[in-house]
Amino acid sequence: MNGAHTMNDSVEIIIQNMEVRKERMTHAWYLIGKALKAGTVVVTLGRSSSKSREQERKYHAMIREIHRGAFRGNTFEGVKALMVAEFADELKSQGKELTHPGETIYSHKLKAWVTVRPSTKKFRKAEAAAFIEFLYALGCELGVQWSEKATEIADVYRQWMEEQRQKEREKKRLSLVERRTAA
């Protein structure tokens, strides 16, 4: 559907670069015109909250260091699966869940539960940042000797996470002030 994704009564049009801008906006113009026949249309602009390739490279580098430092007898893929599962469990213990959690399915043939781990491909930006922070803390617990680069990565994302938390606290504070003034 030309970069458009339908979500119930809404449509999400993704514009990744300047080359597809005109085509996608023409499509949006068409859809808006069509939808106006049924009533008011709300158009919302925003940036993708999906993780970046840079975040992906960084957490893979950290997983490699954990692999070398604490799990040499296992494959990288196995260690990554373990790290993601432990991260999901850590979030669950905090009363949170990944946006796209894994699932467990019972196999009647095998007479066992089969677990499909959450995919890092579907991490949101904040989840990837929290994963990096988690990996650093876990690596420290496991006695991993972090490289200077890995330490810098963790510091940057720790700071980013704190800024996000501060923004959330400020948003909640302003919301509370608005409700009090409205009352």
N, CA and C of each residue as an Amber inpcrd file, in Angstrom:
protein
   549
   0.8300000  -1.1920000   0.0000000   0.0000000   0.0000000   0.0000000
   0.8730000   1.2550000   0.0000000   1.9660000   1.2760000  -0.7280000
   2.8310000   2.4530000  -0.8730000   3.2990000   3.0510000   0.4440000
   3.8090000   2.2350000   1.3430000   4.3360000   2.7530000   2.5990000
   3.2730000   3.0890000   3.6220000   2.0130000   2.7470000   3.3500000
   0.9370000   3.0480000   4.2880000   0.5570000   1.7770000   5.0320000
   0.2880000   1.9150000   6.3210000  -0.1250000   0.7980000   7.1460000
  -1.4470000   1.1580000   7.7980000  -2.4750000   0.3240000   7.5900000
  -3.7820000   0.5960000   8.1800000  -3.8050000   0.1040000   9.6170000
  -4.3160000   0.9300000  10.5040000  -4.4490000   0.5710000  11.9160000
  -5.8690000   0.9540000  12.3410000  -6.7950000   0.0090000  12.3210000
  -8.1980000   0.2500000  12.6310000  -8.7330000   1.3580000  11.7340000
  -9.1260000   2.5120000  12.3100000  -9.6460000   3.6270000  11.5200000
  -8.5550000   4.6340000  11.1720000  -7.3110000   4.2660000  11.3590000
  -6.2390000   5.2000000  11.0490000  -5.2680000   4.5760000  10.0590000
  -4.4950000   5.4200000   9.4290000  -3.5030000   4.9760000   8.4570000
  -2.1830000   5.6140000   8.8410000  -1.1560000   4.7980000   8.8240000
   0.1910000   5.2980000   9.1080000   0.9590000   5.2880000   7.7950000
   1.4580000   6.4380000   7.3850000   2.2410000   6.5300000   6.1530000
   3.6730000   6.8140000   6.5570000   4.5700000   5.9420000   6.1280000
   5.9690000   6.0530000   6.5270000   6.7750000   6.6720000   5.3860000
   7.4770000   7.7490000   5.6850000   8.3210000   8.4230000   4.7050000
   9.7570000   8.2870000   5.1970000  10.5100000   7.3730000   4.5860000
  11.8620000   7.0770000   5.0360000  12.9000000   8.0440000   4.4790000
  12.6390000   8.6330000   3.3240000  13.6420000   9.4860000   2.6900000
  12.9790000  10.4590000   1.7240000  13.7740000  11.3840000   1.1980000
  13.2640000  12.4280000   0.3130000  12.7500000  11.8580000  -1.0180000
  13.2900000  10.7250000  -1.4650000  12.9020000  10.1640000  -2.7490000
  11.4330000   9.7420000  -2.7850000  10.9030000   9.2620000  -1.6560000
   9.5110000   8.7910000  -1.6370000   8.5520000   9.8340000  -1.0680000
   9.0830000  10.9880000  -0.6770000   8.2740000  12.0220000  -0.0250000
   7.0640000  12.4280000  -0.8580000   7.2780000  12.7980000  -2.1260000
   6.1810000  13.2950000  -2.9590000   5.1140000  12.2200000  -3.1700000
   5.5490000  10.9970000  -3.4870000   4.6130000   9.8930000  -3.7110000
   3.7580000   9.6360000  -2.4680000   4.4020000   9.5850000  -1.2910000
   3.6750000   9.2880000  -0.0470000   2.7380000  10.4390000   0.3390000
   3.1750000  11.6790000   0.1310000   2.3250000  12.8220000   0.4740000
   1.1330000  12.9190000  -0.4870000   1.3420000  12.5590000  -1.7500000
   0.2310000  12.5300000  -2.7120000  -0.7920000  11.4870000  -2.2610000
  -0.2980000  10.3480000  -1.8170000  -1.1780000   9.2890000  -1.3150000
  -1.9230000   9.7720000  -0.0620000  -1.2160000  10.4610000   0.8200000
  -1.8440000  11.0000000   2.0360000  -2.9280000  12.0100000   1.6590000
  -2.6370000  12.8830000   0.7020000  -3.5990000  13.8930000   0.2490000
  -4.8750000  13.2090000  -0.2660000  -4.6930000  12.1500000  -1.0400000
  -5.8240000  11.3870000  -1.5650000  -6.6530000  10.7870000  -0.4280000
  -5.9740000  10.1430000   0.5350000  -6.6770000   9.5040000   1.6490000
  -7.4030000  10.5190000   2.5290000  -6.7800000  11.6700000   2.7430000
  -7.4100000  12.7200000   3.5560000  -8.6810000  13.2000000   2.8700000
  -8.5970000  13.4360000   1.5520000  -9.7720000  13.8780000   0.8000000
 -10.9130000  12.8780000   0.8900000 -10.5780000  11.6090000   0.7740000
 -11.5670000  10.5410000   0.8550000 -12.1830000  10.4770000   2.2600000
 -11.3330000  10.5810000   3.2860000 -11.8000000  10.4700000   4.6680000
 -12.6390000  11.6730000   5.0930000 -12.3740000  12.8560000   4.5250000
 -13.1280000  14.0630000   4.9030000 -14.6130000  13.9300000   4.5890000
 -14.9440000  13.0780000   3.6540000 -16.3580000  12.8580000   3.3170000
 -17.1210000  12.2870000   4.5050000 -16.4060000  11.5980000   5.4080000
 -17.0400000  10.9800000   6.5800000 -16.9210000  11.8620000   7.8220000
 -16.2030000  12.9760000   7.7330000 -16.0610000  13.8540000   8.9000000
 -14.6390000  14.3680000   9.0490000 -14.3890000  14.9630000  10.1940000
 -13.0960000  15.5800000  10.4800000 -11.9690000  14.5470000  10.4650000
 -10.8290000  14.9650000   9.9620000  -9.6460000  14.1050000   9.8990000
  -8.5600000  14.7320000  10.7580000  -7.8820000  13.9180000  11.5410000
  -6.7660000  14.3720000  12.3640000  -5.4780000  13.8400000  11.7420000
  -4.5350000  14.7160000  11.4670000  -3.2430000  14.3220000  10.9130000
  -2.1970000  14.5480000  11.9930000  -1.4420000  13.5170000  12.3010000
  -0.4110000  13.5940000  13.3320000   0.9310000  13.2680000  12.7040000
   1.9350000  14.0980000  12.9520000   3.2820000  13.8350000  12.4570000
   4.1520000  13.3810000  13.6090000   5.0860000  12.5210000  13.3340000
   5.9980000  12.0620000  14.3830000   7.1770000  11.3340000  13.7810000
   8.1230000  11.0610000  14.5900000   9.2970000  10.3020000  14.1600000
   9.1340000   8.8650000  14.6240000   9.7760000   7.9780000  13.9160000
   9.7260000   6.5710000  14.2690000  10.3490000   6.3590000  15.6460000
   9.7100000   5.5180000  16.4230000  10.2880000   5.2130000  17.7400000
  11.0250000   3.8760000  17.7070000  11.2460000   3.3710000  16.4920000
  11.9960000   2.1240000  16.3610000  13.4680000   2.3710000  16.6480000
  14.1320000   1.3190000  17.0940000  15.5520000   1.4360000  17.3960000
  16.3350000   1.7950000  16.1450000  17.4980000   2.3540000  16.3400000
  18.3410000   2.7130000  15.2040000  19.3410000   1.5970000  14.9140000
  19.9110000   1.6240000  13.7210000  20.9560000   0.6600000  13.3660000
  22.1590000   0.8590000  14.2770000  22.4000000   2.1090000  14.6730000
  23.5200000   2.4000000  15.5730000  23.3220000   1.7000000  16.9180000
  22.1070000   1.7460000  17.4530000  21.8230000   1.0500000  18.7070000
  22.0530000  -0.4480000  18.5380000  21.6060000  -0.9780000  17.3970000
  21.7670000  -2.3980000  17.1320000  23.2510000  -2.7780000  17.1230000
  24.0780000  -1.9900000  16.4340000  25.5220000  -2.2650000  16.3940000
  26.1180000  -2.2190000  17.8010000  25.6480000  -1.2750000  18.5980000
  26.2040000  -1.1110000  19.9410000  25.8300000  -2.2740000  20.8480000
  24.5670000  -2.6980000  20.8350000  24.2520000  -3.8080000  21.7340000
  24.8450000  -5.1120000  21.2380000  25.0270000  -5.2530000  19.9300000
  25.7130000  -6.4500000  19.4380000  27.1760000  -6.4590000  19.8850000
  27.8250000  -5.2930000  19.8720000  29.2150000  -5.2060000  20.3450000
  29.2880000  -5.5870000  21.8220000  28.3160000  -5.1460000  22.6050000
  28.3200000  -5.4620000  24.0370000  28.0500000  -6.9530000  24.2670000
  27.1390000  -7.5290000  23.4850000  26.8660000  -8.9660000  23.6150000
  28.1240000  -9.7530000  23.2580000  28.8550000  -9.3130000  22.2240000
  30.1090000  -9.9870000  21.8550000  31.0990000  -9.9590000  23.0180000
  31.1890000  -8.8250000  23.7110000  32.1170000  -8.7390000  24.8460000
  31.6670000  -9.6460000  25.9880000  30.3630000  -9.7300000  26.2310000
  29.8510000 -10.6430000  27.2630000  30.1340000 -12.0840000  26.8390000
  29.9320000 -12.3760000  25.5680000  30.1950000 -13.7140000  25.0340000
  31.6480000 -14.1070000  25.2620000  32.5730000 -13.2180000  24.8990000
  34.0030000 -13.5100000  25.0670000  34.4000000 -13.5960000  26.5420000
  33.7860000 -12.7590000  27.3640000  34.1950000 -12.6840000  28.7580000
  33.5590000 -13.6990000  29.6840000  32.3660000 -14.2000000  29.3200000
  31.6760000 -15.0630000  30.2780000  31.0430000 -16.3230000  29.6770000
  30.9390000 -16.3990000  28.3500000  30.2380000 -17.5380000  27.7400000
  30.9950000 -18.0930000  26.5370000  32.2860000 -18.2500000  26.6540000
  33.1120000 -18.7020000  25.5200000  32.6590000 -20.0430000  24.9460000
  32.1090000 -20.9070000  25.7460000  31.7070000 -22.2380000  25.2750000
  30.3930000 -22.2510000  24.5200000  29.7460000 -21.0940000  24.4070000
  28.4570000 -21.0160000  23.7310000  28.5740000 -20.1830000  22.4610000
  27.5630000 -20.2820000  21.6010000  27.5620000 -19.4730000  20.3790000
  27.1010000 -18.0610000  20.6950000  27.4470000 -17.1410000  19.8250000
  26.9850000 -15.7580000  19.9670000  25.4650000 -15.7220000  19.9680000
  24.8370000 -16.4770000  19.0430000  23.3770000 -16.4970000  18.9400000
  22.7360000 -16.9990000  20.2320000  23.3460000 -18.0170000  20.8260000
  22.8310000 -18.5400000  22.0880000  22.9340000 -17.5180000  23.2060000
  24.0710000 -16.8290000  23.2690000  24.2650000 -15.8020000  24.3050000
  23.2980000 -14.6470000  24.0810000  23.1050000 -14.2500000  22.8280000
  22.1590000 -13.1710000  22.5220000  20.7520000 -13.5680000  22.9740000
  20.3360000 -14.8000000  22.6590000  19.0090000 -15.2770000  23.0680000
  18.8670000 -15.2450000  24.5900000  19.9270000 -15.6570000  25.2880000
  19.9190000 -15.6340000  26.7450000  19.7900000 -14.2010000  27.2680000
  20.5650000 -13.2770000  26.6880000  20.5320000 -11.8790000  27.1370000
  19.1490000 -11.2640000  26.9270000  18.5410000 -11.5400000  25.7690000
  17.2140000 -10.9900000  25.4780000  16.1750000 -11.5810000  26.4290000
  16.2570000 -12.8910000  26.6770000  15.3050000 -13.5380000  27.5950000
  15.4580000 -12.9870000  29.0090000  16.7010000 -12.7980000  29.4560000
  16.9200000 -12.2570000  30.8010000  16.4760000 -10.7990000  30.8900000
  16.6570000 -10.0400000  29.8100000  16.1930000  -8.6510000  29.7810000
  14.6680000  -8.6020000  29.8840000  13.9850000  -9.4620000  29.1180000
  12.5170000  -9.5130000  29.1690000  12.0520000  -9.8880000  30.5750000
  12.7630000 -10.8300000  31.2110000  12.4230000 -11.2420000  32.5730000
  12.6470000 -10.1000000  33.5650000  13.7200000  -9.3560000  33.3770000
  14.0030000  -8.2010000  34.2400000  12.8910000  -7.1600000  34.1220000
  12.4580000  -6.9000000  32.9080000  11.3580000  -5.9460000  32.7160000
  10.0910000  -6.4450000  33.3980000   9.8090000  -7.7410000  33.2340000
   8.6130000  -8.3270000  33.8500000   8.6500000  -8.1680000  35.3710000
   9.8360000  -8.3260000  35.9650000   9.9600000  -8.1750000  37.4210000
   9.7040000  -6.7220000  37.8660000   9.8040000  -5.7860000  36.9180000
   9.5290000  -4.3730000  37.2050000   8.0900000  -3.9960000  36.8390000
   7.3030000  -5.0100000  36.4420000   5.9160000  -4.7560000  36.0630000
   5.7770000  -4.2000000  34.6550000   6.8150000  -4.3490000  33.8340000
   6.7910000  -3.8520000  32.4540000   6.8960000  -5.0370000  31.5100000
   6.6730000  -4.7730000  30.2340000   6.8120000  -5.8200000  29.2280000
   7.3290000  -5.1960000  27.9440000   8.0550000  -5.9790000  27.1710000
   8.5050000  -5.5050000  25.8690000   7.2820000  -5.2250000  24.9950000
   7.4300000  -4.2840000  24.0670000   6.3380000  -3.9710000  23.1470000
   5.9410000  -5.2080000  22.3510000   6.9440000  -6.0000000  21.9550000
   6.7000000  -7.2440000  21.2150000   7.3540000  -8.3930000  21.9690000
   6.6600000  -8.9070000  23.0030000   7.2590000  -9.9810000  23.8070000
   7.3170000 -11.2980000  23.0370000   8.1070000 -12.1970000  23.5220000
   8.1520000 -13.5360000  22.9250000   6.9060000 -14.2930000  23.3210000
   6.8780000 -15.5560000  22.9840000   5.7290000 -16.3580000  23.3870000
   6.1560000 -17.7860000  23.6820000   5.3430000 -18.4490000  24.4600000
   5.5900000 -19.8460000  24.7930000   4.3800000 -20.6480000  24.3220000
   4.6640000 -21.7080000  23.5930000   3.6060000 -22.5230000  23.0040000
   3.8330000 -23.9750000  23.4130000   2.7580000 -24.6580000  23.7910000
   2.8840000 -26.0600000  24.1690000   2.8040000 -26.9500000  22.9260000
   3.7700000 -27.8480000  22.7850000   3.7800000 -28.8090000  21.6780000
   3.2530000 -30.1320000  22.2060000   2.1160000 -30.5420000  21.6580000
   1.5510000 -31.8280000  22.0720000   2.4030000 -32.9880000  21.5640000
   3.0580000 -32.7870000  20.4260000   3.9200000 -33.8270000  19.8680000
   5.1710000 -34.0150000  20.7290000   5.8130000 -32.9200000  21.0890000
   7.0410000 -32.9920000  21.8950000   6.7630000 -33.1590000  23.3860000
   5.5280000 -32.8840000  23.7780000   5.1480000 -32.9050000  25.1990000
   6.0310000 -31.9390000  25.9960000   6.2390000 -30.7720000  25.4090000
   7.1020000 -29.7700000  26.0400000   6.6790000 -28.3740000  25.5790000
   7.0720000 -27.3930000  26.3750000   6.8320000 -26.0060000  26.0240000
   7.9600000 -25.5290000  25.1150000   7.6160000 -24.8010000  24.0710000
   8.5870000 -24.2230000  23.1470000   8.5020000 -22.7060000  23.3020000
   9.6420000 -22.0920000  23.5520000   9.6680000 -20.6480000  23.7520000
  10.3130000 -19.9610000  22.5590000   9.6300000 -18.9580000  22.0580000
  10.1700000 -18.1110000  20.9970000  10.5510000 -16.8070000  21.6820000
  11.8390000 -16.4990000  21.6740000  12.2860000 -15.3100000  22.3840000
  11.8100000 -14.0490000  21.6760000  11.7060000 -12.9480000  22.4180000
  11.3750000 -11.6780000  21.7720000  12.4700000 -11.3390000  20.7590000
  12.0850000 -10.7130000  19.6890000  13.0460000 -10.3530000  18.6560000
  13.5920000  -8.9540000  18.9020000  14.9030000  -8.8100000  18.8340000
  15.4950000  -7.4850000  18.9890000  15.1710000  -6.6050000  17.7850000
  14.7940000  -7.2130000  16.6590000  14.4300000  -6.4270000  15.4660000
  13.2450000  -5.5210000  15.7460000  12.3850000  -5.9370000  16.6680000
  11.1760000  -5.1690000  16.9570000  11.3210000  -4.2620000  18.1880000
  12.5300000  -4.1370000  18.7130000  12.7460000  -3.2420000  19.8570000
  12.3870000  -1.8090000  19.4680000  11.7910000  -1.0890000  20.3870000
  11.5800000   0.3410000  20.2410000  12.8860000   1.0120000  20.6750000
  13.0220000   2.2950000  20.3720000  14.2450000   3.0230000  20.6920000
  14.5470000   2.9720000  22.1990000  13.5350000   3.2070000  23.0250000
  13.7410000   3.1870000  24.4750000  14.0740000   1.7820000  24.9710000
  13.4780000   0.7470000  24.3590000  13.7880000  -0.6240000  24.7550000
  15.2340000  -0.9710000  24.4260000  15.6990000  -0.5440000  23.2560000
  17.0870000  -0.8100000  22.8740000  18.0510000  -0.0920000  23.8220000
  17.7170000   1.1340000  24.2050000  18.5640000   1.8750000  25.1420000
  18.5890000   1.1810000  26.5100000  17.4130000   0.7350000  26.9710000
  17.3500000   0.0270000  28.2520000  18.0930000  -1.3050000  28.1670000
  18.0590000  -1.9590000  27.0020000  18.7700000  -3.2200000  26.7990000
  20.2790000  -2.9970000  26.9140000  20.7650000  -1.9110000  26.3370000
  22.1900000  -1.5800000  26.4250000  22.5800000  -1.3550000  27.8840000
  21.7580000  -0.6170000  28.6040000  22.0040000  -0.3670000  30.0270000
  22.0030000  -1.6960000  30.8020000  21.0480000  -2.5630000  30.4910000
  20.9370000  -3.8820000  31.1230000  22.1850000  -4.7230000  30.8380000
  22.6190000  -4.7420000  29.5700000  23.7970000  -5.5300000  29.1900000
  25.0340000  -5.0810000  29.9580000  25.1840000  -3.7780000  30.1100000
  26.3540000  -3.2700000  30.8250000  26.3200000  -3.7420000  32.2850000
  25.1800000  -3.5920000  32.9360000  25.0480000  -4.0030000  34.3360000
  25.2630000  -5.5130000  34.4810000  24.6680000  -6.2930000  33.5790000
  24.8160000  -7.7450000  33.6410000  26.2690000  -8.1520000  33.4070000
  26.9080000  -7.5240000  32.4310000  28.3170000  -7.8050000  32.1610000
  29.1820000  -7.5290000  33.3760000  28.8870000  -6.4370000  34.0880000
  29.6330000  -6.1140000  35.3160000  29.4280000  -7.2070000  36.3610000
  28.1730000  -7.6670000  36.5110000  27.8780000  -8.7460000  37.4570000
  28.6450000 -10.0140000  37.1030000  28.8140000 -10.2670000  35.8010000
  29.4850000 -11.4810000  35.3380000  31.0090000 -11.3320000  35.3130000
  31.4980000 -10.1650000  35.6860000  32.9410000  -9.9390000  35.7200000
  33.5660000  -9.6630000  34.3610000  32.7610000  -9.2130000  33.4040000
  33.2830000  -8.8900000  32.0780000  34.1890000  -7.6670000  32.1800000
  35.3580000  -7.7520000  31.5740000  36.2770000  -6.6180000  31.5130000
  35.9030000  -5.8100000  30.2730000  35.1090000  -4.7570000  30.4910000
  34.6050000  -3.9660000  29.3740000  35.7240000  -3.1890000  28.6990000
  35.6330000  -3.0850000  27.3830000  36.5510000  -2.2290000  26.6410000
  36.1460000  -0.7780000  26.9030000  37.0190000   0.1260000  26.5760000
  36.7170000   1.5510000  26.7510000  35.5010000   1.9350000  25.8990000
  35.4260000   1.3680000  24.6950000  34.3090000   1.6570000  23.7880000
  32.9790000   1.2230000  24.4000000  32.9380000   0.0310000  24.9750000
  31.6960000  -0.4730000  25.5800000  31.2810000   0.3940000  26.7690000
  32.2430000   0.8400000  27.5470000  31.9530000   1.7070000  28.6850000
  31.3680000   3.0300000  28.2010000  31.9330000   3.5760000  27.1280000
  31.4000000   4.8170000  26.5550000  29.9800000   4.6220000  26.0430000
  29.7330000   3.5040000  25.3780000  28.3930000   3.1950000  24.8650000
  27.3950000   3.1950000  26.0260000  27.7350000   2.4870000  27.0790000
  26.8340000   2.3810000  28.2350000  26.5950000   3.7530000  28.8640000
  27.6330000   4.5600000  28.9640000  27.4900000   5.8980000  29.5500000
  26.5340000   6.7700000  28.7350000  26.6840000   6.7250000  27.4080000
  25.8210000   7.5250000  26.5330000  24.3610000   7.1060000  26.7000000
  24.1060000   5.7960000  26.7010000  22.7280000   5.3370000  26.8090000
  22.1720000   5.4890000  28.2150000  23.0080000   5.4140000  29.2180000
  22.5540000   5.6610000  30.5920000  22.0820000   7.1130000  30.6950000
  22.8540000   8.0290000  30.1090000  22.4870000   9.4450000  30.1250000
  21.1940000   9.6570000  29.3320000  21.0800000   9.0230000  28.1580000
  19.8750000   9.1530000  27.3430000  18.6500000   8.6550000  28.1060000
  18.7910000   7.5060000  28.7830000  17.6700000   6.9490000  29.5510000
  17.2650000   7.9040000  30.6690000  18.2370000   8.4980000  31.3360000
  17.9260000   9.4430000  32.4130000  17.1910000  10.6610000  31.8580000
  17.6100000  11.1440000  30.6910000  16.9150000  12.2710000  30.0550000
  15.4780000  11.9000000  29.7130000  15.2650000  10.6730000  29.2090000
  13.9100000  10.2170000  28.8840000  13.0550000  10.1260000  30.1440000
  13.6390000   9.5990000  31.2130000  12.9030000   9.5020000  32.4880000
  12.5430000  10.8890000  33.0040000  13.4800000  11.8270000  32.8700000
  13.2310000  13.2010000  33.3110000  12.1040000  13.8220000  32.4860000
  12.0940000  13.5950000  31.1810000  11.0190000  14.1100000  30.3240000
   9.6770000  13.5270000  30.7400000   9.6460000  12.2270000  31.0410000
   8.4080000  11.5820000  31.4860000   7.9200000  12.1760000  32.7990000
   8.8530000  12.3850000  33.7460000   8.4700000  12.9920000  35.0310000
   7.9150000  14.3940000  34.8190000   8.5480000  15.1690000  33.9270000
   8.1010000  16.5290000  33.6450000   6.7320000  16.5150000  32.9710000
   6.5230000  15.5770000  32.0600000   5.2370000  15.4560000  31.3740000
   4.1320000  15.1400000  32.3870000   4.4130000  14.2180000  33.3150000
   3.4320000  13.8680000  34.3470000   3.1610000  15.0590000  35.2580000
   4.2240000  15.7810000  35.6150000   4.0720000  16.9510000  36.4730000
   3.1980000  18.0000000  35.8010000   3.4540000  18.2800000  34.5120000
   2.6570000  19.2700000  33.7820000   1.2190000  18.8220000  33.6390000
   0.9890000  17.5310000  33.4270000  -0.3500000  16.9930000  33.3150000
  -1.1150000  17.1910000  34.6300000  -0.4260000  16.9410000  35.7340000
  -1.0330000  17.1200000  37.0580000  -1.3660000  18.5890000  37.2870000
  -0.4650000  19.4900000  36.9210000  -0.6940000  20.9330000  37.0670000
  -1.8790000  21.3490000  36.2150000  -1.9710000  20.8510000  34.9790000
  -3.0900000  21.1850000  34.0930000  -4.4060000  20.7150000  34.6830000
  -4.4270000  19.5160000  35.2540000  -5.6700000  19.0140000  35.8540000
  -6.0750000  19.8430000  37.0600000  -5.0890000  20.2550000  37.8520000
  -5.4070000  21.0810000  39.0300000  -5.9340000  22.4360000  38.6130000
  -5.3620000  23.0260000  37.5610000  -5.8270000  24.3490000  37.1220000
  -7.1910000  24.2570000  36.4720000  -7.4730000  23.1420000  35.8390000
  -8.7770000  22.9690000  35.1840000  -9.8820000  22.7490000  36.2200000
  -9.5380000  22.2400000  37.3810000 -10.5490000  21.9190000  38.4120000
 -11.0110000  23.1230000  39.1780000
